[in-house]
Amino acid sequence: MVNTQSRPEQLASWLDHARERRNKAEESLRQAQSEVAHWTEYAEHLEKLLALENKRHGTARGGISIDPRAPVIAALIQIAQSHDGILVTKKAIKVLRSAGMFPNDKAVRDNIYSTLRHSGDFRKETKGKWVLVSKVERHVQQAPHPRQSETNLSEAIEKLQAQNPTWGFLEIRNHLVQSGFDFGGKKPGNVVNMAMVRQRRKASKPQAVITSVPPPQPALVPQQSQPDIGGQRDVPRL
């Protein structure tokens, strides 16, 4: 079959066909962009719903269910129990933050460290790593006299001052921390400072002088002798 179209007519036909294909492609692109926008919006909506449900039911990372209204110490114990009694502070911060207990990471970090320092439920093993203390171990730790730690600290400070007369607060605190002194979960700087303040007050307080006073002797009462007549005493008549 012989093509009877001239060259310009053939080019015009190809141009119409190309324009038709372009229009169809643009229409498909518009539909695809519309679908992308639709499914993107739908996915964002589902993410918001999922976040609300997680916050409502306390579903945190790692499959741990944390109640946002629970005390911090209870949440930390729950996290440690799910990791064989080991609590890593970085992971605990993420878990409590994702549970919606605090508005930001700084608030979570401050509350966690404050709770761990003042609670007897955890014992610090290394930096950022705490161990959950069992009931038996906690009972053993609480068994000594409540002021025994203060007495030991005062004795340790007096010993260091005797051995190093030029040492001040910083040297004594750093030496006790590096030697592994047990501060009972309290902040070393505060405990050492209070112990040294009590030591200075005790040294500046005047000592009372006690003199020995002999006990009072009973007074001697002279006995009156009764007259004896004929070997018999006078008996008053009634």
C-alpha positions in Angstrom: 0.0 0.0 0.0 1.5 3.3 -1.1 1.4 6.1 1.3 -0.3 9.0 -0.4 0.3 11.5 2.5 2.7 14.3 1.9 5.6 14.9 4.3 3.9 17.8 6.1 0.7 15.8 6.5 2.6 12.9 8.0 4.5 15.1 10.5 1.2 16.7 11.5 -0.3 13.3 12.1 2.6 12.3 14.3 2.3 15.5 16.2 -1.4 14.9 17.0 -0.6 11.4 18.1 2.2 12.6 20.4 0.0 15.3 21.9 -2.7 12.8 22.6 -0.3 10.5 24.4 1.1 13.4 26.3 -2.4 14.4 27.5 -3.1 10.9 28.6 0.2 10.8 30.5 -0.5 14.1 32.2 -4.0 12.9 33.2 -2.4 9.7 34.7 0.1 11.8 36.5 -2.6 14.0 38.0 -4.5 11.0 39.2 -1.3 9.5 40.7 -0.4 12.7 42.5 -4.0 12.9 43.8 -3.7 9.3 45.1 -0.3 10.0 46.6 -1.7 13.1 48.5 -4.7 11.1 49.6 -2.8 8.2 51.0 -0.2 10.4 52.6 -2.9 12.3 54.4 -4.5 9.0 55.4 -1.2 7.6 56.8 -0.6 10.8 58.8 -4.1 10.5 60.3 -3.4 6.9 61.3 -0.1 7.8 62.8 -1.8 10.4 65.0 -4.5 7.9 66.1 -1.8 5.3 66.9 0.1 7.8 69.0 -3.0 8.8 70.9 -3.8 5.1 71.6 -0.3 4.4 72.7 -0.4 7.3 75.1 -3.8 6.3 76.4 -2.9 2.6 77.0 0.7 3.3 78.0 2.3 1.2 75.3 6.0 2.1 75.2 8.9 0.9 73.1 10.1 -2.6 73.5 6.7 -4.0 74.2 6.7 -2.5 77.8 3.3 -1.2 78.9 3.9 1.9 81.1 1.1 3.7 82.8 1.7 7.5 82.4 0.0 8.1 85.7 2.2 5.7 87.6 5.0 6.9 89.9 8.4 7.2 88.3 10.0 4.6 90.6 7.3 2.1 89.7 7.9 2.6 86.0 11.7 2.2 86.5 11.2 -1.0 88.5 9.0 -2.3 85.7 11.6 -1.5 83.1 14.3 -3.1 85.1 12.3 -6.3 85.7 11.8 -6.7 82.0 15.6 -6.6 81.4 16.7 -9.0 84.1 17.0 -6.4 86.8 19.3 -4.1 84.8 18.3 -0.5 84.2 20.1 1.5 81.5 19.2 5.2 81.9 19.4 6.1 78.2 16.8 3.3 77.3 14.7 4.2 80.3 14.5 7.9 79.2 13.3 6.8 75.8 10.7 4.4 77.3 9.2 7.0 79.7 9.3 9.7 77.0 7.4 7.6 74.5 4.9 6.7 77.2 4.0 10.4 77.5 5.0 10.7 81.2 7.0 13.9 80.6 7.0 16.7 78.0 10.6 16.5 77.0 13.8 14.5 77.5 15.3 16.9 80.0 12.4 16.5 82.3 12.6 12.7 82.0 16.3 12.7 82.7 16.1 15.0 85.8 13.3 12.9 87.3 15.0 9.6 86.6 18.3 10.6 88.2 16.7 12.2 91.2 14.5 9.1 91.8 17.5 6.7 91.4 19.7 8.7 93.8 17.1 8.9 96.6 15.6 5.5 96.2 16.8 2.3 97.9 15.4 0.1 95.2 18.4 0.5 92.8 22.2 0.3 93.3 24.5 2.0 90.9 26.9 -0.4 89.1 28.5 1.8 86.5 27.8 5.1 84.8 24.3 5.0 83.3 23.7 1.5 84.6 21.7 0.6 87.7 20.8 -2.7 89.3 17.5 -3.5 90.9 18.0 -4.3 94.5 16.2 -7.4 95.8 14.1 -7.3 99.0 16.6 -9.4 100.9 19.5 -7.1 99.8 17.5 -4.0 100.7 16.8 -5.4 104.1 20.5 -6.1 104.7 21.4 -2.6 103.6 18.8 -1.1 106.0 19.8 -3.3 108.9 22.6 -1.2 110.4 22.0 1.8 112.6 20.5 4.7 110.6 23.4 6.9 111.5 26.0 4.3 110.9 26.9 5.7 107.4 27.3 9.2 108.8 29.6 7.8 111.6 31.7 5.9 109.0 31.8 9.0 106.8 33.0 11.2 109.7 35.6 8.7 110.6 36.8 8.5 107.0 37.0 12.3 106.8 38.9 12.6 110.0 41.4 9.9 108.9 42.0 11.7 105.5 42.4 15.0 107.2 45.0 13.5 109.6 46.9 11.9 106.8 46.6 14.9 104.5 46.4 18.1 106.5 46.4 20.3 103.4 43.3 18.6 101.8 40.1 20.5 101.5 36.5 19.6 100.5 37.2 18.8 96.9 40.2 16.5 97.6 38.3 14.6 100.3 35.2 14.2 98.2 37.1 13.1 95.1 39.1 10.6 97.1 36.0 9.1 98.7 34.2 8.8 95.3 37.2 7.2 93.6 37.7 4.8 96.5 34.1 3.6 96.1 32.8 4.9 99.4 29.1 4.0 99.9 27.1 7.2 100.2 23.8 5.4 100.5 22.5 6.6 97.2 22.9 10.3 98.1 24.9 12.9 96.3 28.5 12.7 97.5 29.1 16.5 97.5 26.1 17.2 99.7 26.9 14.4 102.1 30.6 15.3 102.5 29.8 19.0 102.9 27.3 18.3 105.7 29.7 16.0 107.5 32.5 18.5 107.4 30.1 21.3 108.6 29.0 19.1 111.5 32.7 18.4 112.2 33.6 22.1 112.4 30.6 22.9 114.6 31.6 20.1 117.0 35.2 21.4 117.1 34.1 25.0 117.8 31.6 24.0 120.4 33.0 24.6 123.9 33.4 21.5 126.0 31.8 21.5 129.4 34.3 20.9 132.3 33.1 18.2 134.6 34.6 18.3 138.1 34.2 15.4 140.5 32.0 16.4 143.5 32.1 14.0 146.5 28.7 12.6 147.4 26.9 14.2 150.4 27.5 12.5 153.7 24.6 11.8 156.0 24.5 14.1 159.0 25.3 12.5 162.3 22.5 12.9 164.9 23.7 12.5 168.5 21.8 9.9 170.5 20.3 11.1 173.9 20.9 8.6 176.7 18.0 7.8 179.0 18.6 7.9 182.8 18.9 4.5 184.3 17.7 4.2 187.9 18.2 0.8 189.6 18.8 -0.7 186.3 15.4 0.3 185.0 14.5 3.2 182.7 11.8 5.7 183.6 8.6 4.9 181.9 6.1 7.7 181.6 2.9 7.2 183.4 -0.4 7.3 181.6 
